[in-house]
Amino acid sequence: MPAKRSPARRPTMKDIAQRAGVSESAVSFALNDRPGVSEITRDRVRRVAEQLGWRPSTAARQLSGEGAATVGLVLARPADTLGVDSFFLQLISGIQEVLAERHLGLLFQVVEDVDDECAVYRRWWAEHRVDGVLVVDPRTDDARPDLLDELGLPAVVIGGAPDARHPGLSTVWADDAGAMAAVVDQLSALGHRRIVHIAGLPGLAHTERRIRTLRAEAERRGLGDVRSVTTDYSDAEGAAVTRRVLQGGVLESGALEGGVVEGGSPPTALIYDNDVMAVAGVAAATELGFSVPGDVSVVAWEDSALCRMVKPWLSALSRDTVEFGRTAAKELTSLLDGGPARTVRVPVPRLISRESTGPCGA
């Protein structure tokens, strides 16, 4: 049996002191940017620390009150829907870019629901595990902002509308209402009057904004047969709902905004709340003998490479999701640096017209 290797020994302040020829207290003063050593000594100590690969331990930072050098992100969504969700992959990519520049870690956890998410925040706060948190998927009835205010935990809410009730929290948001209005405007101009919105999770603030905007825009234009159906964002539910609405089947009243419809005419346009459901919906429509866009036009929320890997290419709402993540992370690091809470609005998602939308043929 080969001998077990001993773990590599981490460099210590004592090692730095011996290499630099100074006392350990001088090393502490230099590395923590405190008075008590000359600038020449401070520079020498820092050069030696860099050469040895020394980094401050998280435990030591916590004991000294300097923080955990970590921020948290909790996601209360079905775990099996995350692997194919391009939005969160790109969002986290942008967040990580900014955190890496600041040498901050990201503590990520997936939970069942918002109650579990709140329990995680309480535990992290009590254990000094994170210096701040990024909050996603704002709810219409959301307990998290009150809790974060109570704990005094710096936080940035991603995707929520401005909220004057929690002035200590920063918000980074996109105008979902404006984006939905742009989609309805184009579909209406193409002659579509029967539109079904295959939405995401019920209770999410952005889901409700999109549903309300669709209804308001339909009423303004006199479109009489426009509805929203909520789902779990998965390809399975996207395909299943597509089959039901195209076959004129029954939609459960709890999932349908606008009432129960049975045996009605199929929609001529479908709006999906993510790219995965849109691709699954195109496949389901094709299996039923519907032509896209000849019989039914399709628009996806969140443009991605997936939208250009199917035939026809999908019309989609596009935004720089990586930059969305960068913006949220920058706002959180600003809070950690003592900056004020702010509300930042990112650009409205832009509708890119491709092959999946066309004039209403019905």
C-alpha positions as YAML, in Angstrom:
chain: A
units: angstrom
residues:
- id: 1
  name: MET
  ca: [0.00, 0.00, 0.00]
- id: 2
  name: PRO
  ca: [1.41, 3.42, -0.90]
- id: 3
  name: ALA
  ca: [2.09, 5.68, 2.05]
- id: 4
  name: LYS
  ca: [-0.63, 8.25, 2.73]
- id: 5
  name: ARG
  ca: [0.47, 11.72, 1.74]
- id: 6
  name: SER
  ca: [0.40, 14.40, 4.38]
- id: 7
  name: PRO
  ca: [-1.77, 17.42, 3.51]
- id: 8
  name: ALA
  ca: [0.10, 20.47, 2.28]
- id: 9
  name: ARG
  ca: [0.98, 22.87, 5.07]
- id: 10
  name: ARG
  ca: [-0.55, 26.32, 4.77]
- id: 11
  name: PRO
  ca: [1.83, 29.27, 5.23]
- id: 12
  name: THR
  ca: [1.35, 31.20, 8.47]
- id: 13
  name: MET
  ca: [2.15, 34.67, 9.74]
- id: 14
  name: LYS
  ca: [5.13, 33.12, 11.53]
- id: 15
  name: ASP
  ca: [6.50, 31.92, 8.19]
- id: 16
  name: ILE
  ca: [6.07, 35.40, 6.73]
- id: 17
  name: ALA
  ca: [7.79, 36.98, 9.75]
- id: 18
  name: GLN
  ca: [10.79, 34.64, 9.45]
- id: 19
  name: ARG
  ca: [11.14, 35.20, 5.70]
- id: 20
  name: ALA
  ca: [10.74, 38.99, 5.97]
- id: 21
  name: GLY
  ca: [12.92, 39.31, 9.07]
- id: 22
  name: VAL
  ca: [10.29, 41.06, 11.19]
- id: 23
  name: SER
  ca: [8.12, 40.21, 14.20]
- id: 24
  name: GLU
  ca: [4.75, 38.48, 13.90]
- id: 25
  name: SER
  ca: [3.03, 41.59, 15.27]
- id: 26
  name: ALA
  ca: [4.61, 43.63, 12.47]
- id: 27
  name: VAL
  ca: [3.26, 41.11, 9.96]
- id: 28
  name: SER
  ca: [-0.22, 41.45, 11.46]
- id: 29
  name: PHE
  ca: [-0.05, 45.26, 11.30]
- id: 30
  name: ALA
  ca: [1.14, 45.16, 7.69]
- id: 31
  name: LEU
  ca: [-1.37, 42.62, 6.36]
- id: 32
  name: ASN
  ca: [-4.33, 44.21, 8.15]
- id: 33
  name: ASP
  ca: [-3.33, 47.70, 6.96]
- id: 34
  name: ARG
  ca: [-2.94, 49.05, 10.50]
- id: 35
  name: PRO
  ca: [-0.49, 51.68, 11.75]
- id: 36
  name: GLY
  ca: [2.65, 50.60, 13.57]
- id: 37
  name: VAL
  ca: [5.02, 49.70, 10.73]
- id: 38
  name: SER
  ca: [6.76, 51.74, 8.05]
- id: 39
  name: GLU
  ca: [5.64, 51.67, 4.44]
- id: 40
  name: ILE
  ca: [8.90, 49.92, 3.48]
- id: 41
  name: THR
  ca: [8.20, 47.13, 5.98]
- id: 42
  name: ARG
  ca: [4.55, 46.94, 4.92]
- id: 43
  name: ASP
  ca: [5.54, 46.49, 1.26]
- id: 44
  name: ARG
  ca: [8.16, 43.86, 2.11]
- id: 45
  name: VAL
  ca: [5.72, 41.86, 4.22]
- id: 46
  name: ARG
  ca: [3.07, 41.92, 1.50]
- id: 47
  name: ARG
  ca: [5.57, 40.77, -1.15]
- id: 48
  name: VAL
  ca: [6.66, 37.86, 1.03]
- id: 49
  name: ALA
  ca: [3.02, 36.92, 1.76]
- id: 50
  name: GLU
  ca: [2.29, 36.88, -1.96]
- id: 51
  name: GLN
  ca: [5.36, 34.73, -2.67]
- id: 52
  name: LEU
  ca: [4.34, 32.20, -0.01]
- id: 53
  name: GLY
  ca: [0.73, 32.12, -1.22]
- id: 54
  name: TRP
  ca: [-0.63, 33.24, 2.16]
- id: 55
  name: ARG
  ca: [-4.35, 34.03, 2.47]
- id: 56
  name: PRO
  ca: [-6.32, 35.06, 5.58]
- id: 57
  name: SER
  ca: [-8.42, 32.23, 7.03]
- id: 58
  name: THR
  ca: [-12.18, 32.67, 7.03]
- id: 59
  name: ALA
  ca: [-12.37, 31.66, 10.69]
- id: 60
  name: ALA
  ca: [-9.83, 34.31, 11.63]
- id: 61
  name: ARG
  ca: [-11.72, 36.94, 9.66]
- id: 62
  name: GLN
  ca: [-14.93, 36.07, 11.50]
- id: 63
  name: LEU
  ca: [-13.26, 36.20, 14.93]
- id: 64
  name: SER
  ca: [-11.78, 39.59, 14.15]
- id: 65
  name: GLY
  ca: [-15.13, 40.94, 12.93]
- id: 66
  name: GLU
  ca: [-13.94, 41.32, 9.35]
- id: 67
  name: GLY
  ca: [-16.66, 39.10, 7.87]
- id: 68
  name: ALA
  ca: [-16.85, 35.72, 6.17]
- id: 69
  name: ALA
  ca: [-15.65, 36.83, 2.70]
- id: 70
  name: THR
  ca: [-18.68, 34.94, 1.36]
- id: 71
  name: VAL
  ca: [-22.11, 35.89, 0.04]
- id: 72
  name: GLY
  ca: [-25.13, 33.62, -0.16]
- id: 73
  name: LEU
  ca: [-27.72, 32.68, -2.77]
- id: 74
  name: VAL
  ca: [-30.68, 30.43, -1.95]
- id: 75
  name: LEU
  ca: [-32.99, 29.12, -4.66]
- id: 76
  name: ALA
  ca: [-36.46, 27.86, -3.71]
- id: 77
  name: ARG
  ca: [-37.32, 26.02, -6.91]
- id: 78
  name: PRO
  ca: [-37.63, 22.39, -7.99]
- id: 79
  name: ALA
  ca: [-34.04, 21.18, -8.27]
- id: 80
  name: ASP
  ca: [-34.76, 19.10, -11.38]
- id: 81
  name: THR
  ca: [-35.69, 22.22, -13.38]
- id: 82
  name: LEU
  ca: [-32.35, 23.99, -12.86]
- id: 83
  name: GLY
  ca: [-30.06, 21.95, -15.08]
- id: 84
  name: VAL
  ca: [-31.68, 23.20, -18.28]
- id: 85
  name: ASP
  ca: [-32.51, 26.75, -17.18]
- id: 86
  name: SER
  ca: [-30.16, 29.03, -19.10]
- id: 87
  name: PHE
  ca: [-31.27, 32.14, -17.17]
- id: 88
  name: PHE
  ca: [-29.84, 31.03, -13.83]
- id: 89
  name: LEU
  ca: [-26.66, 29.62, -15.36]
- id: 90
  name: GLN
  ca: [-25.94, 32.97, -17.01]
- id: 91
  name: LEU
  ca: [-27.03, 34.99, -13.96]
- id: 92
  name: ILE
  ca: [-24.68, 33.05, -11.67]
- id: 93
  name: SER
  ca: [-21.90, 33.41, -14.23]
- id: 94
  name: GLY
  ca: [-22.19, 37.20, -14.05]
- id: 95
  name: ILE
  ca: [-22.40, 37.15, -10.25]
- id: 96
  name: GLN
  ca: [-19.31, 34.98, -10.00]
- id: 97
  name: GLU
  ca: [-17.26, 37.28, -12.25]
- id: 98
  name: VAL
  ca: [-17.67, 40.18, -9.83]
- id: 99
  name: LEU
  ca: [-17.21, 38.09, -6.69]
- id: 100
  name: ALA
  ca: [-14.00, 36.57, -8.06]
- id: 101
  name: GLU
  ca: [-12.54, 40.05, -8.60]
- id: 102
  name: ARG
  ca: [-13.15, 40.75, -4.90]
- id: 103
  name: HIS
  ca: [-11.98, 37.29, -3.75]
- id: 104
  name: LEU
  ca: [-15.44, 36.60, -2.36]
- id: 105
  name: GLY
  ca: [-16.95, 33.14, -2.26]
- id: 106
  name: LEU
  ca: [-20.52, 32.20, -3.26]
- id: 107
  name: LEU
  ca: [-22.47, 29.89, -0.95]
- id: 108
  name: PHE
  ca: [-25.33, 28.37, -3.00]
- id: 109
  name: GLN
  ca: [-28.21, 26.27, -1.69]
- id: 110
  name: VAL
  ca: [-31.41, 24.86, -3.22]
- id: 111
  name: VAL
  ca: [-34.44, 24.43, -0.93]
- id: 112
  name: GLU
  ca: [-38.06, 23.32, -1.20]
- id: 113
  name: ASP
  ca: [-39.87, 26.58, -0.45]
- id: 114
  name: VAL
  ca: [-39.60, 30.11, 0.92]
- id: 115
  name: ASP
  ca: [-40.04, 28.95, 4.54]
- id: 116
  name: ASP
  ca: [-36.94, 26.79, 4.13]
- id: 117
  name: GLU
  ca: [-35.15, 29.71, 2.48]
- id: 118
  name: CYS
  ca: [-35.91, 31.95, 5.47]
- id: 119
  name: ALA
  ca: [-34.60, 29.24, 7.80]
- id: 120
  name: VAL
  ca: [-31.34, 29.17, 5.83]
- id: 121
  name: TYR
  ca: [-30.96, 32.96, 6.20]
- id: 122
  name: ARG
  ca: [-31.47, 32.72, 9.95]
- id: 123
  name: ARG
  ca: [-28.88, 29.95, 10.23]
- id: 124
  name: TRP
  ca: [-26.34, 31.74, 8.05]
- id: 125
  name: TRP
  ca: [-26.79, 34.93, 10.06]
- id: 126
  name: ALA
  ca: [-26.44, 33.14, 13.42]
- id: 127
  name: GLU
  ca: [-23.34, 31.25, 12.26]
- id: 128
  name: HIS
  ca: [-21.76, 34.30, 10.55]
- id: 129
  name: ARG
  ca: [-21.55, 32.22, 7.39]
- id: 130
  name: VAL
  ca: [-22.17, 35.05, 4.90]
- id: 131
  name: ASP
  ca: [-21.67, 38.81, 4.75]
- id: 132
  name: GLY
  ca: [-24.73, 39.39, 2.54]
- id: 133
  name: VAL
  ca: [-27.20, 37.63, 0.25]
- id: 134
  name: LEU
  ca: [-28.61, 37.82, -3.24]
- id: 135
  name: VAL
  ca: [-32.37, 37.19, -3.30]
- id: 136
  name: VAL
  ca: [-34.06, 35.84, -6.42]
- id: 137
  name: ASP
  ca: [-37.66, 35.12, -7.45]
- id: 138
  name: PRO
  ca: [-39.46, 37.88, -5.50]
- id: 139
  name: ARG
  ca: [-42.98, 36.82, -4.48]
- id: 140
  name: THR
  ca: [-46.19, 38.81, -4.50]
- id: 141
  name: ASP
  ca: [-46.56, 38.01, -0.78]
- id: 142
  name: ASP
  ca: [-42.93, 37.83, 0.32]
- id: 143
  name: ALA
  ca: [-41.71, 37.32, 3.89]
- id: 144
  name: ARG
  ca: [-38.01, 37.54, 3.01]
- id: 145
  name: PRO
  ca: [-37.51, 41.34, 2.89]
- id: 146
  name: ASP
  ca: [-38.97, 41.76, 6.41]
- id: 147
  name: LEU
  ca: [-36.72, 38.99, 7.71]
- id: 148
  name: LEU
  ca: [-33.58, 40.41, 6.09]
- id: 149
  name: ASP
  ca: [-34.42, 43.85, 7.51]
- id: 150
  name: GLU
  ca: [-34.84, 42.30, 10.94]
- id: 151
  name: LEU
  ca: [-31.52, 40.45, 10.74]
- id: 152
  name: GLY
  ca: [-29.71, 43.45, 9.29]
- id: 153
  name: LEU
  ca: [-28.23, 41.21, 6.61]
- id: 154
  name: PRO
  ca: [-27.15, 43.21, 3.51]
- id: 155
  name: ALA
  ca: [-29.22, 42.02, 0.54]
- id: 156
  name: VAL
  ca: [-29.95, 42.70, -3.12]
- id: 157
  name: VAL
  ca: [-33.30, 41.58, -4.52]
- id: 158
  name: ILE
  ca: [-32.97, 40.47, -8.15]
- id: 159
  name: GLY
  ca: [-36.03, 40.95, -10.33]
- id: 160
  name: GLY
  ca: [-38.27, 42.73, -7.84]
- id: 161
  name: ALA
  ca: [-40.00, 46.04, -8.48]
- id: 162
  name: PRO
  ca: [-38.93, 49.03, -6.34]
- id: 163
  name: ASP
  ca: [-40.19, 48.66, -2.75]
- id: 164
  name: ALA
  ca: [-40.23, 51.73, -0.51]
- id: 165
  name: ARG
  ca: [-41.15, 49.57, 2.52]
- id: 166
  name: HIS
  ca: [-37.60, 48.16, 2.70]
- id: 167
  name: PRO
  ca: [-35.22, 51.07, 2.10]
- id: 168
  name: GLY
  ca: [-32.26, 49.07, 3.42]
- id: 169
  name: LEU
  ca: [-32.43, 46.52, 0.60]
- id: 170
  name: SER
  ca: [-31.09, 47.16, -2.89]
- id: 171
  name: THR
  ca: [-33.13, 46.09, -5.91]
- id: 172
  name: VAL
  ca: [-32.06, 45.26, -9.45]
- id: 173
  name: TRP
  ca: [-35.06, 44.88, -11.73]
- id: 174
  name: ALA
  ca: [-36.19, 44.58, -15.34]
- id: 175
  name: ASP
  ca: [-39.40, 45.95, -16.83]
- id: 176
  name: ASP
  ca: [-41.35, 42.73, -17.47]
- id: 177
  name: ALA
  ca: [-44.47, 44.76, -18.18]
- id: 178
  name: GLY
  ca: [-42.78, 46.68, -20.98]
- id: 179
  name: ALA
  ca: [-41.38, 43.48, -22.47]
- id: 180
  name: MET
  ca: [-44.77, 41.75, -22.47]
- id: 181
  name: ALA
  ca: [-46.38, 44.82, -24.03]
- id: 182
  name: ALA
  ca: [-43.84, 44.66, -26.88]
- id: 183
  name: VAL
  ca: [-44.65, 40.99, -27.53]
- id: 184
  name: VAL
  ca: [-48.41, 41.60, -27.57]
- id: 185
  name: ASP
  ca: [-47.91, 44.61, -29.82]
- id: 186
  name: GLN
  ca: [-46.09, 42.55, -32.43]
- id: 187
  name: LEU
  ca: [-48.46, 39.59, -32.28]
- id: 188
  name: SER
  ca: [-51.46, 41.91, -32.55]
- id: 189
  name: ALA
  ca: [-49.90, 43.64, -35.55]
- id: 190
  name: LEU
  ca: [-49.54, 40.20, -37.19]
- id: 191
  name: GLY
  ca: [-53.29, 39.64, -36.75]
- id: 192
  name: HIS
  ca: [-53.24, 37.30, -33.74]
- id: 193
  name: ARG
  ca: [-56.27, 37.58, -31.46]
- id: 194
  name: ARG
  ca: [-56.18, 34.20, -29.69]
- id: 195
  name: ILE
  ca: [-53.02, 34.15, -27.54]
- id: 196
  name: VAL
  ca: [-52.05, 31.82, -24.68]
- id: 197
  name: HIS
  ca: [-49.25, 32.74, -22.30]
- id: 198
  name: ILE
  ca: [-47.61, 29.59, -20.87]
- id: 199
  name: ALA
  ca: [-46.21, 31.20, -17.74]
- id: 200
  name: GLY
  ca: [-43.81, 30.16, -14.99]
- id: 201
  name: LEU
  ca: [-44.43, 29.52, -11.32]
- id: 202
  name: PRO
  ca: [-47.53, 31.14, -9.79]
- id: 203
  name: GLY
  ca: [-46.93, 33.63, -7.01]
- id: 204
  name: LEU
  ca: [-43.67, 34.96, -8.43]
- id: 205
  name: ALA
  ca: [-43.79, 38.73, -8.78]
- id: 206
  name: HIS
  ca: [-42.55, 38.73, -12.38]
- id: 207
  name: THR
  ca: [-45.06, 36.00, -13.35]
- id: 208
  name: GLU
  ca: [-47.91, 38.09, -11.98]
- id: 209
  name: ARG
  ca: [-46.62, 41.26, -13.70]
- id: 210
  name: ARG
  ca: [-46.53, 39.48, -17.05]
- id: 211
  name: ILE
  ca: [-50.02, 38.03, -16.56]
- id: 212
  name: ARG
  ca: [-51.49, 41.42, -15.58]
- id: 213
  name: THR
  ca: [-49.79, 43.18, -18.48]
- id: 214
  name: LEU
  ca: [-50.99, 40.60, -21.00]
- id: 215
  name: ARG
  ca: [-54.56, 40.99, -19.76]
- id: 216
  name: ALA
  ca: [-54.37, 44.80, -19.81]
- id: 217
  name: GLU
  ca: [-52.82, 44.92, -23.29]
- id: 218
  name: ALA
  ca: [-55.42, 42.47, -24.61]
- id: 219
  name: GLU
  ca: [-58.26, 44.58, -23.23]
- id: 220
  name: ARG
  ca: [-56.75, 47.74, -24.67]
- id: 221
  name: ARG
  ca: [-56.56, 46.17, -28.13]
- id: 222
  name: GLY
  ca: [-59.90, 44.34, -27.93]
- id: 223
  name: LEU
  ca: [-58.36, 40.88, -28.07]
- id: 224
  name: GLY
  ca: [-61.08, 38.67, -26.62]
- id: 225
  name: ASP
  ca: [-59.36, 35.27, -26.26]
- id: 226
  name: VAL
  ca: [-56.10, 35.81, -24.36]
- id: 227
  name: ARG
  ca: [-55.13, 33.68, -21.34]
- id: 228
  name: SER
  ca: [-52.22, 32.71, -19.07]
- id: 229
  name: VAL
  ca: [-51.51, 29.23, -17.71]
- id: 230
  name: THR
  ca: [-48.93, 28.79, -14.91]
- id: 231
  name: THR
  ca: [-46.39, 25.93, -14.88]
- id: 232
  name: ASP
  ca: [-43.21, 24.85, -13.09]
- id: 233
  name: TYR
  ca: [-40.96, 26.08, -15.98]
- id: 234
  name: SER
  ca: [-40.13, 22.50, -17.02]
- id: 235
  name: ASP
  ca: [-40.09, 21.13, -20.54]
- id: 236
  name: ALA
  ca: [-42.58, 18.43, -19.47]
- id: 237
  name: GLU
  ca: [-45.21, 20.93, -18.32]
- id: 238
  name: GLY
  ca: [-44.49, 23.22, -21.27]
- id: 239
  name: ALA
  ca: [-45.24, 20.38, -23.67]
- id: 240
  name: ALA
  ca: [-48.26, 19.12, -21.71]
- id: 241
  name: VAL
  ca: [-49.94, 22.54, -21.54]
- id: 242
  name: THR
  ca: [-49.20, 23.13, -25.23]
- id: 243
  name: ARG
  ca: [-51.00, 19.90, -26.15]
- id: 244
  name: ARG
  ca: [-54.01, 20.81, -24.03]
- id: 245
  name: VAL
  ca: [-54.48, 24.32, -25.37]
- id: 246
  name: LEU
  ca: [-53.95, 23.31, -29.01]
- id: 247
  name: GLN
  ca: [-56.42, 20.45, -28.68]
- id: 248
  name: GLY
  ca: [-58.98, 22.73, -27.02]
- id: 249
  name: GLY
  ca: [-59.00, 20.60, -23.86]
- id: 250
  name: VAL
  ca: [-59.91, 21.50, -20.30]
- id: 251
  name: LEU
  ca: [-57.52, 23.69, -18.34]
- id: 252
  name: GLU
  ca: [-57.67, 23.51, -14.57]
- id: 253
  name: SER
  ca: [-59.24, 26.64, -13.11]
- id: 254
  name: GLY
  ca: [-56.40, 26.97, -10.58]
- id: 255
  name: ALA
  ca: [-53.83, 27.19, -13.34]
- id: 256
  name: LEU
  ca: [-55.73, 29.42, -15.73]
- id: 257
  name: GLU
  ca: [-56.07, 33.18, -15.56]
- id: 258
  name: GLY
  ca: [-59.46, 34.05, -17.06]
- id: 259
  name: GLY
  ca: [-61.62, 31.01, -16.34]
- id: 260
  name: VAL
  ca: [-62.05, 27.45, -17.61]
- id: 261
  name: VAL
  ca: [-62.22, 26.87, -21.35]
- id: 262
  name: GLU
  ca: [-63.37, 23.65, -23.01]
- id: 263
  name: GLY
  ca: [-63.58, 22.89, -26.69]
- id: 264
  name: GLY
  ca: [-62.66, 26.39, -27.81]
- id: 265
  name: SER
  ca: [-60.66, 27.31, -30.89]
- id: 266
  name: PRO
  ca: [-56.93, 26.73, -30.46]
- id: 267
  name: PRO
  ca: [-54.71, 29.79, -30.01]
- id: 268
  name: THR
  ca: [-52.83, 31.21, -32.97]
- id: 269
  name: ALA
  ca: [-49.92, 32.41, -30.83]
- id: 270
  name: LEU
  ca: [-48.11, 31.05, -27.77]
- id: 271
  name: ILE
  ca: [-45.85, 33.01, -25.39]
- id: 272
  name: TYR
  ca: [-43.59, 30.88, -23.18]
- id: 273
  name: ASP
  ca: [-41.91, 32.15, -20.02]
- id: 274
  name: ASN
  ca: [-38.60, 30.46, -20.84]
- id: 275
  name: ASP
  ca: [-36.70, 28.96, -23.75]
- id: 276
  name: VAL
  ca: [-36.93, 25.36, -22.52]
- id: 277
  name: MET
  ca: [-40.74, 25.35, -22.49]
- id: 278
  name: ALA
  ca: [-40.83, 27.05, -25.89]
- id: 279
  name: VAL
  ca: [-38.66, 24.38, -27.51]
- id: 280
  name: ALA
  ca: [-40.75, 21.63, -25.90]
- id: 281
  name: GLY
  ca: [-43.89, 23.42, -27.04]
- id: 282
  name: VAL
  ca: [-42.75, 23.55, -30.66]
- id: 283
  name: ALA
  ca: [-42.07, 19.80, -30.56]
- id: 284
  name: ALA
  ca: [-45.51, 19.12, -29.05]
- id: 285
  name: ALA
  ca: [-47.26, 21.33, -31.61]
- id: 286
  name: THR
  ca: [-45.45, 19.60, -34.48]
- id: 287
  name: GLU
  ca: [-46.44, 16.16, -33.15]
- id: 288
  name: LEU
  ca: [-50.08, 17.28, -33.21]
- id: 289
  name: GLY
  ca: [-49.76, 18.37, -36.84]
- id: 290
  name: PHE
  ca: [-49.58, 22.13, -36.22]
- id: 291
  name: SER
  ca: [-47.17, 24.14, -38.34]
- id: 292
  name: VAL
  ca: [-44.98, 26.80, -36.70]
- id: 293
  name: PRO
  ca: [-45.57, 29.62, -37.62]
- id: 294
  name: GLY
  ca: [-48.18, 28.68, -40.24]
- id: 295
  name: ASP
  ca: [-50.78, 27.55, -37.70]
- id: 296
  name: VAL
  ca: [-49.35, 28.93, -34.48]
- id: 297
  name: SER
  ca: [-46.66, 31.52, -33.74]
- id: 298
  name: VAL
  ca: [-44.24, 31.01, -30.84]
- id: 299
  name: VAL
  ca: [-42.30, 33.52, -28.71]
- id: 300
  name: ALA
  ca: [-39.84, 32.54, -25.96]
- id: 301
  name: TRP
  ca: [-38.93, 34.61, -22.92]
- id: 302
  name: GLU
  ca: [-35.12, 34.50, -22.43]
- id: 303
  name: ASP
  ca: [-33.19, 34.13, -25.67]
- id: 304
  name: SER
  ca: [-30.45, 31.49, -25.65]
- id: 305
  name: ALA
  ca: [-28.51, 29.22, -27.98]
- id: 306
  name: LEU
  ca: [-31.37, 26.74, -27.56]
- id: 307
  name: CYS
  ca: [-33.65, 29.12, -29.46]
- id: 308
  name: ARG
  ca: [-31.32, 28.85, -32.48]
- id: 309
  name: MET
  ca: [-30.86, 25.08, -32.31]
- id: 310
  name: VAL
  ca: [-34.40, 24.18, -33.37]
- id: 311
  name: LYS
  ca: [-36.35, 24.59, -36.57]
- id: 312
  name: PRO
  ca: [-37.85, 27.06, -36.93]
- id: 313
  name: TRP
  ca: [-35.56, 29.42, -35.00]
- id: 314
  name: LEU
  ca: [-37.52, 30.94, -32.14]
- id: 315
  name: SER
  ca: [-38.47, 34.56, -31.79]
- id: 316
  name: ALA
  ca: [-37.39, 35.54, -28.29]
- id: 317
  name: LEU
  ca: [-36.97, 38.29, -25.73]
- id: 318
  name: SER
  ca: [-33.26, 38.94, -25.37]
- id: 319
  name: ARG
  ca: [-31.31, 40.59, -22.58]
- id: 320
  name: ASP
  ca: [-27.76, 40.42, -21.25]
- id: 321
  name: THR
  ca: [-28.39, 38.07, -18.34]
- id: 322
  name: VAL
  ca: [-24.69, 37.82, -17.48]
- id: 323
  name: GLU
  ca: [-24.60, 41.62, -17.08]
- id: 324
  name: PHE
  ca: [-27.79, 41.36, -14.99]
- id: 325
  name: GLY
  ca: [-25.83, 39.13, -12.61]
- id: 326
  name: ARG
  ca: [-22.80, 41.44, -12.63]
- id: 327
  name: THR
  ca: [-25.01, 44.42, -11.76]
- id: 328
  name: ALA
  ca: [-26.61, 42.57, -8.83]
- id: 329
  name: ALA
  ca: [-23.22, 41.46, -7.47]
- id: 330
  name: LYS
  ca: [-21.80, 44.98, -7.78]
- id: 331
  name: GLU
  ca: [-24.74, 46.38, -5.83]
- id: 332
  name: LEU
  ca: [-24.15, 43.82, -3.07]
- id: 333
  name: THR
  ca: [-20.42, 44.54, -2.83]
- id: 334
  name: SER
  ca: [-21.30, 48.24, -2.65]
- id: 335
  name: LEU
  ca: [-23.53, 47.51, 0.36]
- id: 336
  name: LEU
  ca: [-20.73, 45.49, 1.95]
- id: 337
  name: ASP
  ca: [-18.42, 48.49, 1.47]
- id: 338
  name: GLY
  ca: [-20.88, 50.67, 3.38]
- id: 339
  name: GLY
  ca: [-22.65, 52.21, 0.37]
- id: 340
  name: PRO
  ca: [-26.35, 53.14, 0.36]
- id: 341
  name: ALA
  ca: [-29.12, 50.83, -0.81]
- id: 342
  name: ARG
  ca: [-30.22, 51.61, -4.36]
- id: 343
  name: THR
  ca: [-32.80, 50.62, -6.96]
- id: 344
  name: VAL
  ca: [-31.21, 49.87, -10.33]
- id: 345
  name: ARG
  ca: [-33.21, 49.24, -13.47]
- id: 346
  name: VAL
  ca: [-31.60, 47.18, -16.22]
- id: 347
  name: PRO
  ca: [-32.58, 47.55, -19.90]
- id: 348
  name: VAL
  ca: [-35.96, 46.20, -21.03]
- id: 349
  name: PRO
  ca: [-35.61, 42.79, -22.75]
- id: 350
  name: ARG
  ca: [-35.60, 43.29, -26.54]
- id: 351
  name: LEU
  ca: [-37.82, 41.23, -28.83]
- id: 352
  name: ILE
  ca: [-35.87, 39.48, -31.60]
- id: 353
  name: SER
  ca: [-38.14, 38.32, -34.42]
- id: 354
  name: ARG
  ca: [-37.11, 35.06, -36.06]
- id: 355
  name: GLU
  ca: [-38.83, 32.26, -37.99]
- id: 356
  name: SER
  ca: [-41.31, 31.14, -35.34]
- id: 357
  name: THR
  ca: [-43.61, 34.18, -35.65]
- id: 358
  name: GLY
  ca: [-45.64, 35.12, -38.68]
- id: 359
  name: PRO
  ca: [-49.02, 36.48, -39.81]
- id: 360
  name: CYS
  ca: [-52.08, 34.85, -38.34]
- id: 361
  name: GLY
  ca: [-53.35, 32.28, -40.86]
- id: 362
  name: ALA
  ca: [-56.52, 31.31, -39.03]
...
